[in-house]
Amino acid sequence: MRKLTIIGGGFAGLTAAITAAEAGTKVTLHESHRTLGGRARTADGPYRTNEGPHALYAGGPHWTWLKQRGLLGPLAPLPAAESLRFRFHRDGALRRVPPLGLLRQALRGAGQAPVDLDFRTWAGRLAGARTAATAAAYSGVALFHHDPGALSARFVQERLHRAASLPPEAHYLRGGWGELIDRMAARAWESGVRIETSSRVDTLPTGEGPVIVATALPAAARLLGDPSLTWESGRTVLVDLALRTRTGDPFVVSDLDAPGWVERFTAQDPSLAPAGQQLLQAQLPIGPDEGKADGVAHAERLLDLGFPGWRERTVWRRESVSQGRTGAVDRPGTTWRDRPAVDRGDGVYLVGDQVAAPGVLSEVSFTSAVEAVSLALRADRPGRRVRPGTGARAGRPDGLDLKRA
């Protein structure tokens, strides 16, 4: 393949750009903003916040890919003392250990859960309604959805199992995901990728080879003129706080009565805030009839329980709503194969965290990006025809199983 155009310079777009360039392709990447990163940007200034926790799961396919290329960078390990400051909110009080039923449910493999039944019903039959509700609430850390119990049992159980795994799969990058994006951008430049920022693309380029659309799904629908490109996601209120440091503050407060989570990110990475201050982020999923004020009120209830005097200690605060930015969620009877296909036909490919590719959170973006490049390369082989709609949903003719990719 001689040329490839990529629209979108977030994690998925940069993954596709590096993968294609390593295969000898001439790549041009367009990013509408002044900086790369998409939702993986880390804020400049004294408080280095992300749009959400941005954990990197060590069991995912992108972990090895990043590590092999020297892109993983330094991690931010959690000190042993901080790991003991994990608190669980249940029935109006904070507890040091989770319910035994939650631990048992988290150990169940995702393969035991049905696709066509909701998690609340399936887990309730196995462990009782109370344990099912507790497990659903805890799974919100990897779902950012206001009602995980209503989603496919297989979908929720996979994320619950991985979020609660021991040793923990989730790792954080020192300095935030913006550091990873900078390393990926440098690798792309070194590989010959032409990167154009502040370059908005309103119509698909023609005559310049295949095109990979690596934008959010609503933007892709507008660009491709295809209103069918939709999939359910979640809405999450994010409350970022910088507090004056106080000895004894918890590392995490996890709400087991309703999906919600407060984490002190400077517990593992003090560089995210000035000396003497600690950076917190609360993530509170909200339903379709709720607004930012509902999520903020939920956050403040958890802060009142876990962080004494937090109002007087606050030196900086920011609130926002993450709309449709939590990745795809699957209702009962659906799996990742039912989401919008990667191959859109006519040399156009769609990547991101809401398309037909397996994985958890950013793993979906990574897997779809690698798949899109693979499809484009195969379609460009002389005498080789790949019918539209093949790829992640239809299976791969070269024998690569995406579930193991």
LOMARZA-253876 format. One record per residue (C-alpha): residue number from 1; x, y, z negated. Coordinates in nm, 4 decimals. Last residue first. Layout:
<recs>
REC num       c1       c2       c3
REC NUM        X        Y        Z
...
</recs>
This chain:
<recs>
REC num       c1       c2       c3
REC 405  -0.4987  -1.0441  -1.9372
REC 404  -0.6566  -1.3329  -2.1260
REC 403  -1.0226  -1.2432  -2.0696
REC 402  -0.9154  -1.1066  -1.7332
REC 401  -0.8296  -1.4562  -1.6111
REC 400  -0.5796  -1.4236  -1.3260
REC 399  -0.6477  -1.6961  -1.0657
REC 398  -0.5690  -1.4971  -0.7533
REC 397  -0.9329  -1.4948  -0.6423
REC 396  -1.0410  -1.2901  -0.9459
REC 395  -1.3862  -1.3032  -1.0989
REC 394  -1.7136  -1.1316  -1.0017
REC 393  -1.7443  -0.8758  -1.2788
REC 392  -1.3812  -0.7734  -1.3147
REC 391  -1.3121  -0.7739  -0.9453
REC 390  -1.5471  -0.8111  -0.6548
REC 389  -1.8177  -0.5549  -0.5821
REC 388  -1.7043  -0.4767  -0.2303
REC 387  -1.5612  -0.7727  -0.0336
REC 386  -1.1876  -0.8112  -0.0300
REC 385  -1.0388  -0.8554   0.3160
REC 384  -0.6802  -0.9657   0.3761
REC 383  -0.5407  -0.9478   0.7294
REC 382  -0.2541  -0.7220   0.6246
REC 381  -0.2483  -0.6689   0.2489
REC 380  -0.4184  -0.3462   0.1464
REC 379  -0.7088  -0.5186  -0.0270
REC 378  -0.4635  -0.7043  -0.2486
REC 377  -0.2939  -0.3849  -0.3619
REC 376  -0.6254  -0.2079  -0.4262
REC 375  -0.7563  -0.5011  -0.6294
REC 374  -0.4407  -0.5147  -0.8424
REC 373  -0.4497  -0.1379  -0.8966
REC 372  -0.8100  -0.1572  -1.0127
REC 371  -0.7362  -0.4525  -1.2425
REC 370  -0.4492  -0.2704  -1.4130
REC 369  -0.6749   0.0298  -1.4749
REC 368  -0.9670  -0.1856  -1.5912
REC 367  -0.7453  -0.3631  -1.8441
REC 366  -0.6059  -0.0389  -1.9852
REC 365  -0.9367   0.1421  -2.0180
REC 364  -1.0999  -0.1632  -2.1765
REC 363  -0.8057  -0.2003  -2.4172
REC 362  -0.8702   0.1586  -2.5289
REC 361  -1.1794   0.0447  -2.7259
REC 360  -1.1816  -0.3364  -2.7556
REC 359  -1.1275  -0.5629  -2.4580
REC 358  -1.2893  -0.6912  -2.1426
REC 357  -1.3465  -0.5043  -1.8144
REC 356  -1.6667  -0.4001  -1.6389
REC 355  -1.6659  -0.0257  -1.7092
REC 354  -1.7240   0.1951  -2.0136
REC 353  -1.3675   0.2466  -2.1404
REC 352  -1.2234   0.3738  -1.8144
REC 351  -1.1674   0.2683  -1.4538
REC 350  -1.3610   0.2954  -1.1277
REC 349  -1.2231   0.1922  -0.7901
REC 348  -1.2868   0.3317  -0.4408
REC 347  -1.1428   0.1587  -0.1319
REC 346  -1.4735   0.1387   0.0542
REC 345  -1.6360  -0.0609  -0.2282
REC 344  -1.7091   0.0390  -0.5890
REC 343  -1.4625  -0.2120  -0.7382
REC 342  -1.4434  -0.1628  -1.1159
REC 341  -1.8039  -0.2674  -1.1664
REC 340  -2.0441  -0.0658  -1.3851
REC 339  -2.1211  -0.2726  -1.6997
REC 338  -2.2751  -0.6200  -1.6771
REC 337  -1.9445  -0.8076  -1.7037
REC 336  -1.8762  -0.6379  -2.0373
REC 335  -2.1611  -0.8380  -2.1858
REC 334  -2.5400  -0.8074  -2.1881
REC 333  -2.8262  -1.0099  -2.3349
REC 332  -2.8343  -0.8186  -2.6625
REC 331  -2.7096  -0.4601  -2.6146
REC 330  -2.3474  -0.3902  -2.5318
REC 329  -2.1641  -0.0764  -2.6452
REC 328  -1.9298   0.1077  -2.4099
REC 327  -1.6620   0.3441  -2.5361
REC 326  -1.6901   0.6004  -2.8144
REC 325  -1.6928   0.9149  -2.6074
REC 324  -2.0600   0.9467  -2.5250
REC 323  -2.0818   1.2626  -2.7330
REC 322  -1.8136   1.3172  -2.9965
REC 321  -1.9678   1.5874  -3.2134
REC 320  -1.7388   1.8376  -3.3820
REC 319  -1.6413   1.9779  -3.7208
REC 318  -1.3190   2.1529  -3.8225
REC 317  -1.1725   2.2396  -4.1624
REC 316  -0.8588   2.4005  -4.3019
REC 315  -0.7307   2.4847  -4.6504
REC 314  -0.9680   2.2617  -4.8494
REC 313  -0.8602   2.2102  -5.2112
REC 312  -1.1623   2.3864  -5.3670
REC 311  -1.3998   2.1786  -5.1547
REC 310  -1.2083   1.8550  -5.2190
REC 309  -1.2396   1.8869  -5.5958
REC 308  -1.2537   1.5099  -5.6424
REC 307  -1.1914   1.3115  -5.3223
REC 306  -1.3741   0.9767  -5.3197
REC 305  -1.7320   1.0338  -5.4303
REC 304  -1.7732   1.3942  -5.3153
REC 303  -1.5948   1.3093  -4.9909
REC 302  -1.8441   1.0310  -4.9185
REC 301  -2.1387   1.2658  -4.9736
REC 300  -1.9652   1.5330  -4.7664
REC 299  -1.9294   1.2993  -4.4707
REC 298  -2.2986   1.2091  -4.4758
REC 297  -2.3935   1.5798  -4.4843
REC 296  -2.1608   1.6423  -4.1881
REC 295  -2.3254   1.3610  -3.9921
REC 294  -2.6732   1.4983  -4.0528
REC 293  -2.5629   1.8537  -3.9703
REC 292  -2.4221   1.7380  -3.6381
REC 291  -2.7586   1.6198  -3.5165
REC 290  -2.9911   1.3239  -3.5535
REC 289  -3.2707   1.1990  -3.3290
REC 288  -3.0419   0.9945  -3.1004
REC 287  -2.8640   0.8377  -3.3987
REC 286  -2.5464   0.9601  -3.5666
REC 285  -2.2114   0.7866  -3.6225
REC 284  -1.9957   0.9425  -3.8985
REC 283  -1.6181   0.9607  -3.8583
REC 282  -1.4396   1.1485  -4.1358
REC 281  -1.0848   1.2696  -4.0779
REC 280  -0.8363   1.3646  -4.3442
REC 279  -0.5045   1.5485  -4.3241
REC 278  -0.2971   1.5949  -4.6382
REC 277  -0.1183   1.9074  -4.7531
REC 276   0.1932   1.9693  -4.9612
REC 275   0.4180   1.9676  -4.6565
REC 274   0.2385   2.0693  -4.3400
REC 273   0.0120   1.8156  -4.1637
REC 272   0.0468   1.5284  -3.9131
REC 271   0.4119   1.4661  -4.0108
REC 270   0.2962   1.2841  -4.3266
REC 269   0.2138   0.9719  -4.1180
REC 268   0.0890   0.6742  -4.3195
REC 267  -0.1005   0.8463  -4.5987
REC 266  -0.1154   1.1522  -4.3730
REC 265  -0.4118   0.9938  -4.1994
REC 264  -0.6440   1.0076  -4.4996
REC 263  -0.9464   0.8192  -4.3697
REC 262  -1.3198   0.8700  -4.4178
REC 261  -1.5603   0.6185  -4.2621
REC 260  -1.9300   0.5848  -4.1827
REC 259  -2.1772   0.3216  -4.0700
REC 258  -2.4471   0.2939  -4.3398
REC 257  -2.4569   0.1256  -4.6824
REC 256  -2.1068  -0.0191  -4.6490
REC 255  -1.9359   0.3203  -4.6307
REC 254  -1.5595   0.2891  -4.6013
REC 253  -1.3498   0.5336  -4.8029
REC 252  -0.9891   0.5084  -4.6924
REC 251  -0.6487   0.6060  -4.8351
REC 250  -0.7908   0.7108  -5.1682
REC 249  -0.6729   1.0251  -5.3504
REC 248  -0.4614   0.9439  -5.6547
REC 247  -0.2132   1.2286  -5.6474
REC 246  -0.3622   1.5463  -5.5036
REC 245  -0.2333   1.7161  -5.1915
REC 244  -0.3950   2.0390  -5.0818
REC 243  -0.6593   1.9402  -4.8334
REC 242  -0.6704   1.9578  -4.4532
REC 241  -1.0043   1.8433  -4.3186
REC 240  -1.1355   1.7062  -3.9891
REC 239  -1.5049   1.6166  -3.9674
REC 238  -1.5987   1.4103  -3.6633
REC 237  -1.9661   1.3445  -3.5884
REC 236  -2.0167   1.0417  -3.3676
REC 235  -2.2507   0.9697  -3.0809
REC 234  -2.2439   0.6230  -2.9288
REC 233  -2.2278   0.4673  -2.5837
REC 232  -2.4827   0.3195  -2.3476
REC 231  -2.3914   0.2734  -1.9848
REC 230  -2.4440   0.4828  -1.6754
REC 229  -2.3203   0.4749  -1.3173
REC 228  -2.6653   0.4433  -1.1594
REC 227  -2.6623   0.8174  -1.0830
REC 226  -2.4189   0.7550  -0.7935
REC 225  -2.2980   1.0672  -0.6168
REC 224  -1.9398   0.9458  -0.6506
REC 223  -1.8178   1.2655  -0.8158
REC 222  -2.1324   1.3091  -1.0218
REC 221  -2.1334   0.9494  -1.1434
REC 220  -1.7595   0.9695  -1.2166
REC 219  -1.8167   1.2770  -1.4343
REC 218  -2.0887   1.0924  -1.6284
REC 217  -1.8589   0.7873  -1.6668
REC 216  -1.5599   0.9742  -1.8074
REC 215  -1.2797   1.0031  -1.5546
REC 214  -1.0338   0.7538  -1.4077
REC 213  -1.1554   0.7396  -1.0464
REC 212  -0.9059   0.5336  -0.8470
REC 211  -0.8888   0.6188  -0.4776
REC 210  -0.7526   0.3977  -0.1997
REC 209  -0.5642   0.5459   0.0968
REC 208  -0.5333   0.9071   0.2049
REC 207  -0.7860   0.9200   0.4881
REC 206  -1.0582   1.0613   0.2684
REC 205  -1.0419   1.2464  -0.0631
REC 204  -1.3491   1.2106  -0.2842
REC 203  -1.5225   1.5400  -0.3501
REC 202  -1.5093   1.7718  -0.6516
REC 201  -1.1445   1.7228  -0.7504
REC 200  -1.0192   1.9640  -1.0158
REC 199  -0.6444   2.0227  -1.0191
REC 198  -0.5384   2.2095  -1.3325
REC 197  -0.2646   1.9427  -1.3471
REC 196  -0.1053   1.7824  -1.0414
REC 195   0.1119   1.4782  -1.1084
REC 194   0.3131   1.3226  -0.8242
REC 193   0.4206   0.9782  -0.9384
REC 192   0.7823   0.8967  -0.8533
REC 191   0.8550   0.6380  -1.1210
REC 190   1.0416   0.8966  -1.3315
REC 189   0.7338   1.1172  -1.3238
REC 188   0.5129   0.8274  -1.4377
REC 187   0.7548   0.7394  -1.7179
REC 186   0.7510   1.1000  -1.8365
REC 185   0.3710   1.1010  -1.8331
REC 184   0.3639   0.7750  -2.0308
REC 183   0.5988   0.9175  -2.2930
REC 182   0.3915   1.2347  -2.3246
REC 181   0.0718   1.0291  -2.3490
REC 180   0.2239   0.8226  -2.6304
REC 179   0.3163   1.1386  -2.8219
REC 178  -0.0370   1.2710  -2.7709
REC 177  -0.1581   0.9523  -2.9347
REC 176  -0.0613   1.0817  -3.2760
REC 175   0.2717   1.1893  -3.4267
REC 174   0.3697   0.8379  -3.5307
REC 173   0.1532   0.5871  -3.3510
REC 172  -0.1052   0.4046  -3.5607
REC 171  -0.1581   0.0309  -3.5886
REC 170  -0.4727  -0.1813  -3.6003
REC 169  -0.4179  -0.5576  -3.5958
REC 168  -0.4148  -0.5824  -3.9744
REC 167  -0.2494  -0.8933  -4.1239
REC 166  -0.5171  -0.9957  -4.1769
REC 165  -0.8085  -0.9179  -3.9455
REC 164  -1.0912  -0.6857  -4.0544
REC 163  -1.1052  -0.4716  -3.7402
REC 162  -1.0491  -0.7782  -3.5210
REC 161  -1.3313  -0.9864  -3.6650
REC 160  -1.5700  -0.6912  -3.6806
REC 159  -1.4958  -0.6060  -3.3193
REC 158  -1.5593  -0.9576  -3.1925
REC 157  -1.8649  -0.9896  -3.4164
REC 156  -2.0246  -0.6747  -3.2751
REC 155  -2.0086  -0.7821  -2.9095
REC 154  -2.1081  -1.1438  -2.9741
REC 153  -2.4066  -1.0363  -3.1872
REC 152  -2.5276  -0.7991  -2.9165
REC 151  -2.6246  -0.4615  -3.0615
REC 150  -2.9105  -0.3822  -3.3035
REC 149  -2.6952  -0.4424  -3.6119
REC 148  -2.4460  -0.1839  -3.4896
REC 147  -2.6970   0.0971  -3.5572
REC 146  -2.5313   0.4431  -3.5648
REC 145  -2.2500   0.3493  -3.3266
REC 144  -1.8845   0.4418  -3.3719
REC 143  -1.7930   0.0811  -3.2813
REC 142  -1.4523  -0.0033  -3.4315
REC 141  -1.4993   0.1614  -3.7728
REC 140  -1.8741   0.0947  -3.7371
REC 139  -1.8038  -0.2723  -3.8043
REC 138  -1.8340  -0.1953  -4.1775
REC 137  -2.1996  -0.0998  -4.1377
REC 136  -2.2804  -0.4182  -3.9471
REC 135  -2.1031  -0.6286  -4.2088
REC 134  -2.3027  -0.4666  -4.4890
REC 133  -2.6341  -0.5079  -4.3043
REC 132  -2.5592  -0.8753  -4.2341
REC 131  -2.4572  -0.9310  -4.5960
REC 130  -2.7870  -0.7868  -4.7134
REC 129  -2.9972  -0.9818  -4.4628
REC 128  -2.8564  -1.3210  -4.5527
REC 127  -2.5402  -1.5040  -4.4511
REC 126  -2.6167  -1.7214  -4.1517
REC 125  -2.9680  -1.6151  -4.0590
REC 124  -2.8859  -1.2516  -4.1322
REC 123  -2.5742  -1.2678  -3.9156
REC 122  -2.7847  -1.3679  -3.6120
REC 121  -3.0722  -1.1273  -3.6772
REC 120  -2.8577  -0.8245  -3.7517
REC 119  -2.6137  -0.9018  -3.4699
REC 118  -2.8794  -0.8966  -3.1981
REC 117  -2.9310  -1.2134  -2.9967
REC 116  -2.8527  -1.2699  -2.6284
REC 115  -2.4747  -1.2859  -2.6553
REC 114  -2.4582  -1.5501  -2.9249
REC 113  -2.1913  -1.5464  -3.1979
REC 112  -1.9612  -1.8425  -3.2566
REC 111  -1.7082  -1.7239  -2.9996
REC 110  -1.6601  -1.4025  -3.1969
REC 109  -1.4754  -1.5948  -3.4654
REC 108  -1.6069  -1.5834  -3.8206
REC 107  -1.3576  -1.4394  -4.0670
REC 106  -1.5407  -1.1067  -4.0890
REC 105  -1.8532  -1.2855  -4.2113
REC 104  -1.6664  -1.4474  -4.5006
REC 103  -1.5074  -1.1192  -4.6014
REC 102  -1.8423  -0.9397  -4.5885
REC 101  -2.0045  -1.2089  -4.8045
REC 100  -1.7329  -1.1673  -5.0667
REC  99  -1.8267  -0.8033  -5.1103
REC  98  -1.5383  -0.5630  -5.0511
REC  97  -1.2877  -0.4803  -5.3249
REC  96  -1.2039  -0.1515  -5.4950
REC  95  -1.5578  -0.0217  -5.5285
REC  94  -1.7031   0.3273  -5.4899
REC  93  -2.0594   0.3842  -5.6084
REC  92  -2.3953   0.4813  -5.4572
REC  91  -2.5145   0.1318  -5.3733
REC  90  -2.1957   0.0513  -5.1799
REC  89  -1.8997   0.2678  -5.0894
REC  88  -1.5811   0.0693  -5.0341
REC  87  -1.2378   0.2018  -5.1330
REC  86  -0.8892   0.1325  -4.9941
REC  85  -0.6269   0.2732  -5.2286
REC  84  -0.4260  -0.0485  -5.2573
REC  83  -0.2961  -0.0019  -4.9017
REC  82  -0.1469   0.3272  -5.0170
REC  81   0.0956   0.1560  -5.2544
REC  80   0.2188  -0.0716  -4.9756
REC  79   0.3126   0.2215  -4.7561
REC  78   0.1167   0.2307  -4.4263
REC  77   0.3350   0.2055  -4.1198
REC  76   0.3425   0.4947  -3.8701
REC  75   0.4777   0.3436  -3.5498
REC  74   0.7726   0.4648  -3.3453
REC  73   0.7406   0.4517  -2.9657
REC  72   0.5142   0.2237  -2.7657
REC  71   0.6473   0.3465  -2.4349
REC  70   0.9649   0.1380  -2.4133
REC  69   0.8389  -0.0313  -2.0986
REC  68   0.8038  -0.3787  -2.2499
REC  67   0.6375  -0.2271  -2.5577
REC  66   0.3692  -0.0515  -2.3559
REC  65   0.2748  -0.3676  -2.1655
REC  64   0.2911  -0.5827  -2.4808
REC  63   0.0525  -0.3551  -2.6707
REC  62  -0.1690  -0.2943  -2.3660
REC  61  -0.2934  -0.6524  -2.3675
REC  60  -0.4490  -0.6245  -2.7146
REC  59  -0.3478  -0.8171  -3.0241
REC  58  -0.1501  -0.5242  -3.1654
REC  57  -0.4592  -0.3033  -3.1720
REC  56  -0.3725   0.0636  -3.1235
REC  55  -0.5712   0.2987  -3.3441
REC  54  -0.7042   0.6229  -3.2047
REC  53  -0.8761   0.7423  -3.5252
REC  52  -1.1218   0.9786  -3.3569
REC  51  -1.0713   1.2734  -3.1249
REC  50  -0.7154   1.3251  -3.2458
REC  49  -0.5750   1.5658  -3.5029
REC  48  -0.2293   1.7122  -3.5403
REC  47  -0.2805   1.9848  -3.7977
REC  46   0.0116   2.2326  -3.7941
REC  45  -0.0277   2.3253  -3.4317
REC  44  -0.1090   2.1273  -3.1233
REC  43  -0.4012   1.8859  -3.1113
REC  42  -0.3404   1.5295  -2.9951
REC  41  -0.4871   1.4323  -2.6594
REC  40  -0.6086   1.0750  -2.6133
REC  39  -0.9560   1.1874  -2.5076
REC  38  -0.8134   1.3014  -2.1754
REC  37  -0.4350   1.2886  -2.2020
REC  36  -0.2786   1.5265  -1.9550
REC  35  -0.2576   1.9024  -1.9922
REC  34  -0.3853   2.1987  -1.7936
REC  33  -0.7164   2.0238  -1.7379
REC  32  -0.8553   1.8954  -1.4060
REC  31  -0.6001   1.6154  -1.3734
REC  30  -0.5065   1.4865  -1.0274
REC  29  -0.2621   1.1972  -0.9846
REC  28  -0.0779   1.1330  -0.6575
REC  27   0.0832   0.7921  -0.6133
REC  26   0.3194   0.6581  -0.3478
REC  25   0.3125   0.2830  -0.4049
REC  24   0.6201   0.0705  -0.4724
REC  23   0.4656  -0.1763  -0.7182
REC  22   0.6108   0.0191  -1.0120
REC  21   0.4249   0.3216  -0.8778
REC  20   0.0949   0.1325  -0.8903
REC  19   0.1358   0.0255  -1.2531
REC  18   0.2581   0.3692  -1.3621
REC  17  -0.0360   0.5465  -1.1967
REC  16  -0.2950   0.2962  -1.3222
REC  15  -0.1752   0.3322  -1.6819
REC  14  -0.1670   0.7104  -1.6402
REC  13  -0.5276   0.7146  -1.5201
REC  12  -0.6483   0.4855  -1.7989
REC  11  -0.4755   0.6837  -2.0768
REC  10  -0.5980   1.0161  -1.9442
REC   9  -0.4932   1.1882  -1.6240
REC   8  -0.8068   1.1703  -1.4114
REC   7  -0.8475   1.1280  -1.0367
REC   6  -0.5914   0.8833  -0.8989
REC   5  -0.4934   0.8812  -0.5322
REC   4  -0.2977   0.5911  -0.3835
REC   3  -0.0693   0.5865  -0.0832
REC   2   0.1454   0.3322   0.1059
REC   1   0.0000   0.0000   0.0000
</recs>
